[in-house]
Amino acid sequence: MSENTADIININVIIADRPYPLKIKKSEEEDVRSAAREINEKVKQYQQVYAAKDKQDYLAMSALMYAVQHIENQKKTKDESSHFEEELSKLENTLKP
């Protein structure tokens, strides 16, 4: 399926006081802007806790935190999927004649 250029838009997001021009799918705009807001909130939180750090450090800590959350979510999803498959297998075995 080819990407329709009409679906691509140009937006600017500001992260840690720096503007970033992006070309994204129109359907992604809300998620991209939401992610930028979340990153900026994390940067502000780190600024309050670690006053001696520069913005690069805040961004690095934010990226690390989100990467850890992503890994934890992947593990949780995998564990839940395995559990679901086990339960489904038990149910299938129960229903077999």
C-alpha positions in Angstrom: 0.0 0.0 0.0 1.6 3.3 -1.1 1.7 6.3 1.0 -0.6 9.1 -0.2 1.3 12.4 -0.2 -2.0 14.2 0.6 -1.9 12.3 4.0 1.5 13.9 4.9 1.5 17.1 6.8 4.2 19.4 8.1 4.1 20.2 11.8 6.5 21.8 14.3 6.9 20.5 17.8 8.9 22.0 20.5 10.9 19.7 22.7 13.1 21.1 25.5 12.7 24.6 24.0 13.9 23.6 20.6 11.6 23.5 17.5 11.6 20.4 15.4 9.9 20.5 12.0 8.4 17.1 11.1 6.6 15.5 8.1 4.1 13.0 9.4 0.9 11.3 8.5 -2.1 13.4 9.4 -3.4 10.4 11.4 -0.3 10.6 13.6 -0.5 14.3 14.5 -2.4 13.9 17.8 0.0 11.1 19.0 3.1 13.1 18.0 1.9 16.2 19.7 0.9 14.2 22.8 4.3 12.5 22.9 6.1 15.9 22.7 3.9 17.2 25.6 4.9 14.1 27.7 8.6 14.6 26.9 8.4 18.2 27.9 6.7 17.4 31.1 9.4 14.8 32.0 12.1 17.3 31.1 10.4 19.8 33.5 10.2 17.2 36.2 13.9 16.4 35.8 14.8 20.1 35.8 13.1 20.5 39.2 14.9 17.5 40.7 18.4 17.8 39.0 18.9 21.6 38.8 22.6 21.3 37.8 21.9 19.3 34.6 21.6 20.7 31.1 18.7 19.9 28.8 20.6 17.2 26.9 20.8 15.3 30.3 17.1 15.7 30.8 16.3 14.5 27.4 18.6 11.5 27.9 17.0 10.6 31.2 13.5 11.0 29.6 14.5 8.7 26.7 15.9 6.1 29.1 12.7 6.2 31.2 10.5 5.8 28.2 12.7 3.0 26.8 12.5 1.1 30.1 8.7 1.5 30.2 8.5 0.2 26.6 10.6 -2.9 27.5 8.5 -3.5 30.6 5.3 -3.2 28.5 6.7 -5.7 26.0 7.5 -8.2 28.7 4.1 -7.7 30.3 2.4 -8.2 26.9 4.4 -11.3 26.2 3.6 -12.7 29.7 -0.1 -11.9 29.3 -0.1 -13.5 25.8 1.6 -16.6 27.1 -0.9 -16.9 29.9 -3.8 -16.4 27.5 -2.4 -19.0 25.2 -2.1 -21.5 28.1 -5.7 -20.8 29.2 -6.9 -21.1 25.7 -5.1 -24.4 25.3 -6.6 -25.7 28.5 -10.1 -24.7 27.3 -9.5 -26.4 23.9 -8.4 -29.6 25.7 -11.5 -29.5 27.9 -13.8 -29.1 24.8 -12.2 -32.0 22.9 -14.4 -35.1 22.7 
